[in-house]
Amino acid sequence: MNGTYHPPAPPLQVAQWFNTPQPLTLEALRGRVVVLHAFQMLCPGCVEHGIPQARRVHEAFPQDRLVVIGLHTVFEHHDVQGGAAALQAFIGEYRLRFPIGLDQPDPQRAIPRTMHSLALQGTPSLVVLDPQGRVRLHHFGHLDDLRLGTLLGQLLAEPLPATAEAARPAAGCDDNGCPRPGMPPSP
């Protein structure tokens, strides 16, 4: 590492999740590179560049090492694209398979909560987190696939710090504990 400070990402504030059996948290995704793609379904740059790029990344990398998360963050045309039903139809029409969160509206401002906490300038935006949950890329607008792929390859090649490696649960472990080999798991 070059000594550059990489701030930890703030938690996601999502009103509803799609394409995932349970809500996602960045804390639970530690140990994996996270590619957060912020979009709006009526944003031409998102539809032409951002969403296809998110799909390519999702299909190209092993999901146990890298996860793509879409964040539908509506800051304009709320009545048309702000609802869960419209987003569900969009996800189906575009055959998106990666997890997508509907950014939580903020009654105090026009900018949704996660968009505000990440200081996103608009859509499409990419935020890439390293396996420790630190922001390694914060980009507004279209980003060339080669530049993104280079960064993702570098992050996947970085060794995990000993503390992060130790934080990964061992095989067979769950919330109840880690059974000794040959012992049945606790009820």
C-alpha positions as CSV (number, residue, x, y, z in Angstrom):
1,M,0.0,0.0,0.0
2,N,1.2,3.5,-0.8
3,G,0.3,5.1,2.5
4,T,-2.7,7.0,1.0
5,Y,-5.6,7.3,3.4
6,H,-8.7,5.4,2.2
7,P,-11.7,6.3,4.3
8,P,-14.2,3.6,5.4
9,A,-17.4,3.6,3.5
10,P,-20.5,4.7,5.4
11,P,-23.3,2.1,5.8
12,L,-25.9,1.6,3.0
13,Q,-29.3,3.1,3.8
14,V,-31.7,1.1,1.7
15,A,-35.5,1.2,1.7
16,Q,-35.9,-2.1,-0.2
17,W,-33.6,-4.8,-1.7
18,F,-34.0,-6.7,-4.9
19,N,-32.2,-9.8,-6.2
20,T,-31.0,-10.9,-2.8
21,P,-32.7,-13.1,-0.2
22,Q,-31.7,-10.8,2.7
23,P,-30.6,-7.2,3.1
24,L,-26.9,-6.6,2.5
25,T,-24.5,-4.7,4.7
26,L,-21.0,-3.5,3.8
27,E,-19.9,-5.0,7.1
28,A,-21.1,-8.5,6.1
29,L,-19.3,-8.1,2.8
30,R,-15.8,-7.5,4.4
31,G,-13.2,-9.7,2.8
32,R,-14.6,-9.0,-0.7
33,V,-14.1,-6.2,-3.1
34,V,-17.4,-4.2,-3.5
35,V,-18.4,-2.4,-6.7
36,L,-21.3,0.0,-5.8
37,H,-23.0,1.3,-9.0
38,A,-25.3,4.2,-8.3
39,F,-27.9,4.8,-11.0
40,Q,-31.3,6.1,-11.9
41,M,-33.4,4.2,-14.5
42,L,-34.1,7.5,-16.4
43,C,-30.5,8.5,-16.6
44,P,-29.1,8.0,-20.2
45,G,-25.5,7.5,-19.0
46,C,-26.6,4.9,-16.6
47,V,-28.6,2.9,-19.2
48,E,-26.0,3.2,-21.9
49,H,-22.8,2.8,-19.9
50,G,-23.1,2.3,-16.1
51,I,-25.6,-0.6,-16.0
52,P,-24.0,-2.6,-18.8
53,Q,-20.6,-2.1,-17.1
54,A,-22.0,-3.3,-13.8
55,R,-23.4,-6.4,-15.5
56,R,-20.1,-7.1,-17.2
57,V,-18.2,-6.8,-13.8
58,H,-20.8,-9.0,-12.1
59,E,-20.4,-11.7,-14.8
60,A,-16.6,-11.5,-15.0
61,F,-15.5,-11.9,-11.4
62,P,-16.1,-14.6,-8.9
63,Q,-18.8,-13.5,-6.5
64,D,-16.9,-15.0,-3.5
65,R,-14.2,-12.4,-4.1
66,L,-16.1,-9.4,-5.6
67,V,-19.7,-8.3,-5.3
68,V,-21.5,-5.8,-7.5
69,I,-24.3,-3.8,-5.8
70,G,-26.7,-1.5,-7.7
71,L,-28.0,1.5,-5.8
72,H,-31.0,3.1,-7.4
73,T,-30.6,6.6,-6.0
74,V,-33.4,8.9,-7.2
75,F,-32.9,12.6,-7.0
76,E,-35.1,13.7,-9.9
77,H,-38.4,12.5,-11.4
78,H,-39.4,11.0,-8.0
79,D,-43.0,10.3,-9.0
80,V,-42.0,8.3,-12.1
81,Q,-38.9,6.3,-11.0
82,G,-38.9,6.5,-7.2
83,G,-41.2,3.6,-6.4
84,A,-40.3,0.0,-5.8
85,A,-42.8,-1.3,-8.5
86,A,-41.1,0.8,-11.2
87,L,-37.7,-0.4,-10.2
88,Q,-38.8,-4.0,-10.1
89,A,-40.1,-3.7,-13.6
90,F,-36.8,-2.1,-14.8
91,I,-34.8,-4.9,-13.2
92,G,-36.9,-7.5,-14.9
93,E,-36.8,-5.7,-18.3
94,Y,-33.0,-5.3,-18.2
95,R,-32.5,-8.8,-16.7
96,L,-30.3,-7.5,-13.9
97,R,-29.1,-10.3,-11.7
98,F,-26.8,-8.5,-9.1
99,P,-28.3,-7.2,-5.8
100,I,-29.9,-3.8,-6.1
101,G,-31.0,-1.5,-3.3
102,L,-33.5,1.3,-3.5
103,D,-31.7,4.2,-1.8
104,Q,-33.7,5.4,1.2
105,P,-35.4,8.8,0.7
106,D,-34.6,11.6,3.1
107,P,-37.6,13.8,4.0
108,Q,-35.2,16.6,4.9
109,R,-33.6,16.9,1.4
110,A,-34.1,15.9,-2.2
111,I,-31.0,13.7,-2.1
112,P,-31.5,10.1,-0.9
113,R,-29.6,9.1,2.3
114,T,-26.8,6.8,0.9
115,M,-26.2,9.2,-2.0
116,H,-25.8,12.0,0.5
117,S,-23.6,10.0,2.9
118,L,-21.3,8.9,0.0
119,A,-21.2,12.5,-1.4
120,L,-22.2,11.3,-4.8
121,Q,-22.3,14.0,-7.4
122,G,-24.9,12.4,-9.6
123,T,-25.5,9.3,-11.7
124,P,-23.9,7.1,-12.9
125,S,-21.4,6.9,-10.1
126,L,-19.0,4.1,-9.1
127,V,-17.7,3.6,-5.6
128,V,-15.2,0.7,-5.2
129,L,-14.4,-0.7,-1.8
130,D,-11.4,-2.8,-0.9
131,P,-11.9,-6.0,1.2
132,Q,-11.5,-3.9,4.3
133,G,-14.5,-1.7,3.4
134,R,-12.4,1.3,2.5
135,V,-13.2,3.6,-0.5
136,R,-10.6,3.1,-3.2
137,L,-12.5,4.7,-6.1
138,H,-15.2,7.4,-6.0
139,H,-16.1,8.3,-9.6
140,F,-18.9,10.3,-11.2
141,G,-19.8,9.6,-14.8
142,H,-18.6,6.9,-17.3
143,L,-15.4,5.1,-16.4
144,D,-13.5,3.1,-19.1
145,D,-13.8,-0.7,-18.5
146,L,-10.0,-1.1,-18.7
147,R,-9.4,1.5,-16.0
148,L,-12.0,-0.2,-13.7
149,G,-10.7,-3.7,-14.5
150,T,-7.1,-2.7,-13.7
151,L,-8.2,-1.3,-10.3
152,L,-10.3,-4.4,-9.5
153,G,-7.4,-6.7,-10.5
154,Q,-5.1,-4.8,-8.2
155,L,-7.5,-4.9,-5.3
156,L,-8.1,-8.6,-5.8
157,A,-4.3,-9.2,-5.8
158,E,-3.6,-7.3,-2.6
159,P,-3.0,-9.5,0.4
160,L,-5.6,-9.3,3.1
161,P,-4.2,-7.9,6.4
162,A,-3.8,-10.5,9.1
163,T,-6.7,-8.9,11.0
164,A,-9.1,-9.2,8.0
165,E,-8.0,-12.7,7.3
166,A,-8.6,-13.6,11.0
167,A,-12.0,-12.0,10.9
168,R,-13.2,-14.4,8.2
169,P,-15.2,-17.2,9.7
170,A,-13.6,-20.7,9.5
171,A,-15.2,-23.4,7.6
172,G,-18.1,-25.0,9.5
173,C,-18.4,-22.0,11.8
174,D,-21.7,-20.2,12.4
175,D,-23.2,-17.7,14.9
176,N,-23.3,-20.5,17.5
177,G,-19.6,-21.2,17.3
178,C,-16.9,-23.4,15.6
179,P,-17.3,-27.1,16.2
180,R,-14.1,-29.2,16.6
181,P,-13.5,-31.5,13.6
182,G,-15.7,-34.6,13.9
183,M,-18.2,-33.0,16.3
184,P,-21.7,-32.2,15.2
185,P,-22.7,-28.5,15.1
186,S,-24.5,-27.2,18.1
187,P,-28.3,-27.0,17.8
